[in-house]
Amino acid sequence: MDTREKLTELAGNLWWSWNPPAQALFSKLNEDVFQDSWRNPVTTLKQANASVLADASFQAEVNAVYDAFKSYMGSKPRFEDAPRISYFCMEYGLHESLALYAGGLGILAGDHAKAASDLGLSFTAVGLFLRDGYFRQHFDANGWQQEDYPALDPENSPATLATDKDGNVVRVTVHFAHQPIQVQAWKVHVGRTIMYLLDTDFEENPTEYRSLTRRLYQNGRAVRIQQEIILGIGGLRLIQALGIETDVYHMNEGHCAFLTLELLRQYLEKGNVLDDLTLSEGENWVREQCVFTTHTPVMAGHDRFSPDVFLEQMAGFREQMGFSEHDLLSYGRVEPNNSEENFTMTVLALNMARTANGVSQLHGEVARRQWRHMYPDAQVKDVPIGAVTNGVHLPTWTSPIVQDFLSDKLGDWKKALSDASIWKQLESVSDEELWALRTKLRHTLVAFAKKHVANQTLQCVEALNPDALTIGFARRFAPYKRASLLFRDLEKAVKIFSNEDRPVQILFAGKAHPANAEGKQLIQQLVEISRHEAFKGKLIVLENYSMEIGRMLVSGCDVWLNNPRRPYEASGTSGQKVPAHGGLNLSILDGWWPEGFNDTNGWAIGHESSADTKEPSIQDQEDVLFLQDTLLNEVIPMFYNRDEAGIPREWVSRMRSAMTTLPWAFSAERMLIDYVEQVYRVLESA
Ligand SMILES: *Cc1c(COP(=O)(O)O)cnc(C)c1O
């Protein structure tokens, strides 16, 4: 194989997205194109500099990376006997050059697919080919969010059309009402995981349905249910047509739950009688194969369809199934005879899965309360919803600077990312080295921010100080996340930010849903505050939150702020990306943090961790007080309390505690091992 062929193979597998030496190869091929294309290897390779390709030392680097790739692909699976998994999710966050996600759900699914590959599971992921990706965000002069949707070009992506063994494109049919729609899939290699992304955008489909798979979460319930028909029913038919065998279907969030009805239809189609016995056998057969993960503690966040929309769009499918309207609706209803009740995808998934779980221990408890009414005979603790706490794919989210540092201190640290004893070895690293690492990461972030917002006239980014205590906050601008909480008591916030001897700065990033004016107002409010004299150059809102900006912020910030209204943050994963960099979480005890926090590895805002909701205005009032006091009395003094050598000893000891106790426990590897041992492998009857 020559150098170009090896590079072509490397560009065709997202493995590069978590391997910095592979990314470095493409950057060398043509740095400008690489940067302008959101670091897209396929685009870059097409415009490679011939002189670089011909360079002997470059060729040697390609050989080394290629050998590492081959050895990864052939490495021994972690489990001998794990079931074959097909994982369904509406969105996947894999890399900024392939932005098929809108938020945390997609980022988690991308990390899940990567960790499944690391462990060598037999794992197929199914999603949508979102050609318009997620929007790009700009702020106008008034700090109001503007959106545009740059289209993904399949020719410049690692995706290829899924074909049968004779090379013919595989297509399956689904129905919207009685209208047949064809579905094809794009295949993407994510290490050893194969991902199929469903697509209706081709000539054989009626024009009005071609754009369906282009964009996430569009307006209109009919569009949403059509997307979910494509994902659940189309996705299942498609992987079957490709000959992929599955032991367990993992429904990641309810969007894909129609796959359970399609499995049931297939079971019934094989028999010749449809009586109650056959039906309940069929349902049990479906349940044995399906597991479900729920992601939202916000009741309104669960996907629902009015009986009208549901029956209209599912009419063709219902007739194929031979069910009455009432019977089909009953799968998604808590009270089947309540004709007013909507069809809820979470209810369908809970009815038809053998296990269900939330995404942190606290969220499991919240979900048990939330769905208690489905199980009238059960006490809350007996509601059959467990928990597998989320984790992050460390090789994706850990800065190359830290990756080198870890290789130096721990050797082959990627070999067992969830092994506590490996991370424990960081206890012997000196304060001086840890502080130097922290300083370098913060300087790198500040330089990046200055460049990133260079043509943004809104804010005074030039004034950012690479040695100031740097706080980060990046997440969707959903109101429950309370982005502006710290500024609720503005006078005290001014005091926090105007002490010249102890400078503090805060960087924000995040997108609001295009249809959510409240979220957009939050952004505008922050931009307005940033123009206040006391916050100039100290509060910056970075445009266009992406995986790249995410990586930069979680690596460079000293403190990661998370202040949701409890208990609405199911898990939150951005804070889990921080501790490998020696960053410290300052967080409400919600989501994953009650499991992570141990008094020495970050800070809690307030005390309680419970599934109880409080009157929002009271909770906001209490929490802003806790937050500002913790900053003023603990965080800021500790950061600036330096010894003769200029080192904040107490701070560094917290960093060490965070680095040894958190990354492995909240790694996607630990999460996947939990799924294999507690969910995928376990049958209810066992
Ligand atoms: C990690 C991450 C998220 C999810 O973070 P939350 O804390 O769950 O909000 C969303 N978007 C990007 C780009 C991320 O990196």
The ligand as an ORCA input file, in Angstrom:
! r2SCAN-3c Opt
* xyz 0 1
  C     -20.218     17.528     26.343
  C     -20.976     18.346     25.373
  C     -22.358     18.504     25.509
  C     -23.124     17.925     26.654
  O     -22.792     18.582     27.837
  P     -23.856     18.858     29.002
  O     -23.035     19.107     30.197
  O     -24.638     17.583     29.108
  O     -24.664     20.008     28.573
  C     -23.024     19.259     24.552
  N     -22.378     19.817     23.510
  C     -21.045     19.687     23.353
  C     -20.372     20.324     22.177
  C     -20.298     18.950     24.277
  O     -18.982     18.831     24.106
*
